[in-house]
Amino acid sequence: MSLSTLSSWALLIARALEARGIDAEELFRRARLDPQRIRDPSSRYPFTGMQKLWGLATAATRDPCFGYEVAQLWHPTTFHAVGYSALASETLREALLRGVRYSRVVSTGAMLDLHQDGTEVTITLTGMRPHERLVQASVEAGLASIVMLCRTARGAQIDPTRVSLRSEDRRSAAGGEAFFRCPVAFGAASNCLSFSADELDAHLQTANPALIRANEQVLIRYLAGIAAGEVGIRVRSKLLQLLPAGEINQRMVAHSLNLSLRSMQRKLKDEGFTFRELIDDTRKHLAEQYLKDSTHTTSEIAYLLGFLEVSSFSRAYRRWTGRAPRSPAVDE
């Protein structure tokens, strides 16, 4: 499957270029990208074409800090439904984990990872083709957009503790440090930024579990569309539809995907999944969201997850988390 990037990134580049009086359409044509497609928020451009566009735009502006200029035009829709889902999260850590989980919506050419080391949480941006260096402006814009998301969600200033870039080109150093408001290291082993764990775990006043669920269903359907050949994503999407109907089984899901049971199992194995792992992960993820919503009782949650009995849900939740489900609502 060819790598691709959401057209909303190209839209930001076009706006930044036009603000400088540069003919964006000409650069799009030189990158072999149809400039009209930026009008469709769900369309995608080839990843290689987008990298070429970043290079052409940086050269045309003669500004090594162009990536930061583009990032400051960031809007929640730049990340499709990932942006709104992240902004509705309980904490910034949860928001960033959603960004990691659904990063392929924004681009299949790069991936995000999050890990904690002591009191710091680090987000790493890595190209899917390790032997190919990403255009520096695209990396800087990607990391800066994560900070923009955090600042928007917090509704206040929040700065990384440090930022590292693989590139050794320091011409953007002053712009990077002015944007991030922290030291920026060059020639590092990876492209990453770190935050204080305490800052990421503070409660966000904009948390909205219902909005998260609605946007995540949009995301799963969108992923299914761009990765129709990836059976794991298609199975997750189908599970969201079928779980409230009651107990489901592999044969039922395979049939709904127009696959034989054996074919579905083989494809899932090739992708590193089992059906049981997918249904468990989907149920666990949904359960955590439903339990944050005071409008649902435990029995209602069990039903929405496809369990015939509350006791079955309780046992499963104990297996997932080591504790009993705690619904804020009072069961009848």
Secondary structure, DSSP 4 states (H G I P E B T S, - for coil): ---EEEHHHHHHHHHHHHHTT--HHHHHHHTT--GGGGGSTT-EEEHHHHHHHHHHHHHHHT-TTHHHHHHTT--GGGGTHHHHHHHTSSBHHHHHHHHHHTHHHHBSSEEEEEEEETTEEEEEEEESSTTSPPPHHHHHHHHHHHHHHHHHHHTS----SEEE-S---GGGHHHHHHHHSS-EESS-SSEEEEEEHHHHTSBPTT--HHHHHHHHHHHHHHHHHHTTT-HHHHHHHHHHHHGGGS---HHHHHHHTT--HHHHHHHHHHTT--HHHHHHHHHHHHHHHHHT-TT--HHHHHHHTT-SSHHHHHHHHHHHHSS----SSPP-
